[in-house]
Amino acid sequence: MERAAMKALIHWKEKKKRKPLLITGCRQCGKTWLMTEFGKRCFERTALFNFEKESALADIFRYDLNPERILRELGMYLDGKPIDTERTLIIFDEIQQCPEAITSIKYFDESGMNLYLLCAGSLLGVELKRKAVSFPVGKNEQLKLYPLNFSEFTEALGGGKYLSLLNEFDPYREIPAYIWEPMMQYLKLYFIIGGMPAAVQTYIDTESLPEVDRVLEQIIQDVRNDFSHHAEPRDILKISWIWDSVPKQLAKENNKFVFSQVKSGVRARDLEDALQWLVDAGQVYRLEKVSAPQIPLSACADATFFKIYLHDIGILRKSAGVSYRTVMTEPDGYAEFKGAMAENYVMTELTALGIRPYYWRSGNSAEVDFIFEDDINRIIPVEVKAADHTRAKSFVTYCKQYRPQLGLRITGKNVGDNDKQGTLEINLPLFLLWRLQTYLSEGR
């Protein structure tokens, strides 16, 4: 399956001067595959060093942090030959297992050798805090990898021709049925399977949704195992409580995350570290409230009011106990959680696009699902509806009050636009969010 991040790696390789590149992201999102596939495509040789599988590697770094010596010994460790640094991609995988290797990134950068050095780590944010590691600030480039987004998922399942057609369409052309119907089917499959590579590959290989469910169950169990292996003992149970609470709280009409609903009798301040662990591990995303939007949004966000979303829509569905048959048939009673699924989907898509969103709430009367700043400092309101109706009083209230130049309705309705009181309101189908930048440019 093709990952958009491959282009970023190729760009990094072609730089005349490059820093070591650190790839971060939640566990099992495809970091190792991406690095090794990049090596196969773009280098004569790949030297992979995995600090989790090969604990003896740590001894090479504990002696001192001299880059020349480390490279020499790594070559001897690998196959007894010097590493040809001009033709070899060097990979330090699961680097969080060796704090000295993390520190060594600084010295590799300062050495002037201009290496092709990739580093990756799962739960890196957690381990850096836990082990008080000396992180090489300013001595590396960073790339954040996420589960497959919807366009990557569609491409992997054979829907690339539809993506290509949509990319060529005039942005405001109504999408014809011969594209609309298969894209809506891919969207339903994405809500069921999500973007975790193992789940996607299982469906490609078997076309069996029960098999996908078994893979998702194992991933969820692996996440729970991480609680035990990587969290402080005092926080393990609290992290589990919060993890279990996220789908339940998302399903509520006012889905602001409330600590008192996590566990009866447990105080918010006793759960804050556990929640931050999940954020640092990349397992959940935190969406903070803004009441009076100004540039920059980060300066006016209220960190005490927030929503929590899971990092993957398939994991959310399975954690909530929603059957894949429910998503396919959409029976009565599913509408409310379908809305929560749509919101979670938009949150993960925006995050994968490099956008940091917030939500707007005015007292107890009006709320817009997401707002974000674009690259020309406009604040864009985003209303999300899982169905094809687009009437949203809160969105209208926001637009009347703040007169944004552009507003987005992400819905189950076809493409459309209209100008209301100076705001260009664009209706964007849920499956077209990957073309967001096109609409931001068109709306300038």
Buried (B, 14 or more C-beta within 10 A) or exposed (E): BEBBBBEBBEEBBEEEEBBBBBBBBBBBBBBBBBBBBBBEEBBEEBBBBBBBEBEEBBEBBEEEBEBEEBBBBBBEBBEEEEBEBEEBBBBBBBBBBBBBBBBBBBBBBEBEBBBBBBBBBBBBBBBBBBEEBEBBEEBBBEBBBBBBBBBBBBBBBEBEEBBEBBEEBEBEEEBEEEBBEBBBBBBBBBBBBBBBBBBBBBBEEEEEBEBBBEBBEEBBEEBBEBBEEBBBEEBBEBBBBBBEBBBBBBBEEEBBBEBEEBBEEBEEEBBEBBBBBBBBBBBBBBBBBBEEBEEEBEEBBEEEBBBBBBBBBBBBBBBBEBBBEBBBEEEEEBEEBBBBBBBBBBBBBBBBBEBBBBBBBBEEEBBBBBBBBBEEEBBBBBBBBBEEEBEBEBBBBBBEEBEBBBBBBBBBBBBBBEEEEEBBBBBBBBBBBBBBEBBBEBBE
